[in-house]
Amino acid sequence: MENRSAILEKRPMHMTDSVTQDAQTMARTIVKTFGAGLGVKEIIHRLASVLKISDRQAKSIYYGEPITITAEVFLRMLAAYHRNLGRLQEKAEQEAAIYRALNDEWEEKWGTSFCGGELSSFENALAEQCAEPCTIGNGLTG
């Protein structure tokens, strides 16, 4: 019985750490949608506003400090996290579409003009000599 009680005594602390880590992870994901170039104070203030908590609580959550997080705050955080995951997914899909378009544009413009298209990477291009001249930019050969 004594061993079981020792395990149970340790369990709540372990769960608290887990909740704190989960809250920090969710907070940092939420913050990613605020945009780049914000100062820490602005990030904390916006996080507090989203979660409807004090700046001090938001700061503690953001830095993963051990605090008591009420179920109401945790549920608000979960909701904000899921909303922001959707936004991040949309942003990632838009960026992927942009990169696909850029890649297609590159292929259309340059295609196999680099050494007959046999080079698979920039490093290979530097390491190998082309048997035929490679055209670059303004028609120069090299």
Secondary structure in CASP SS format (residue, H / E / C, confidence):
PFRMAT SS
TARGET T0000
AUTHOR 0000-0000-0000
METHOD secondary structure of the structure
MODEL  1
M C 1.00
E H 1.00
N H 1.00
R H 1.00
S H 1.00
A H 1.00
I H 1.00
L H 1.00
E H 1.00
K H 1.00
R H 1.00
P H 1.00
M H 1.00
H H 1.00
M H 1.00
T H 1.00
D H 1.00
S H 1.00
V H 1.00
T H 1.00
Q H 1.00
D H 1.00
A H 1.00
Q H 1.00
T H 1.00
M H 1.00
A H 1.00
R H 1.00
T H 1.00
I H 1.00
V H 1.00
K H 1.00
T C 1.00
F C 1.00
G C 1.00
A C 1.00
G C 1.00
L C 1.00
G C 1.00
V H 1.00
K H 1.00
E H 1.00
I H 1.00
I H 1.00
H H 1.00
R H 1.00
L H 1.00
A H 1.00
S H 1.00
V H 1.00
L H 1.00
K C 1.00
I C 1.00
S C 1.00
D H 1.00
R H 1.00
Q H 1.00
A H 1.00
K H 1.00
S H 1.00
I H 1.00
Y H 1.00
Y C 1.00
G C 1.00
E C 1.00
P C 1.00
I C 1.00
T C 1.00
I C 1.00
T C 1.00
A H 1.00
E H 1.00
V H 1.00
F H 1.00
L H 1.00
R H 1.00
M H 1.00
L H 1.00
A H 1.00
A H 1.00
Y H 1.00
H H 1.00
R H 1.00
N H 1.00
L H 1.00
G H 1.00
R H 1.00
L H 1.00
Q H 1.00
E H 1.00
K H 1.00
A H 1.00
E H 1.00
Q H 1.00
E H 1.00
A H 1.00
A H 1.00
I H 1.00
Y H 1.00
R H 1.00
A H 1.00
L H 1.00
N H 1.00
D H 1.00
E H 1.00
W H 1.00
E H 1.00
E H 1.00
K H 1.00
W H 1.00
G C 1.00
T C 1.00
S C 1.00
F C 1.00
C H 1.00
G H 1.00
G H 1.00
E C 1.00
L C 1.00
S C 1.00
S C 1.00
F H 1.00
E H 1.00
N H 1.00
A H 1.00
L H 1.00
A H 1.00
E C 1.00
Q C 1.00
C C 1.00
A C 1.00
E C 1.00
P C 1.00
C C 1.00
T E 1.00
I E 1.00
G C 1.00
N C 1.00
G C 1.00
L E 1.00
T E 1.00
G C 1.00
END
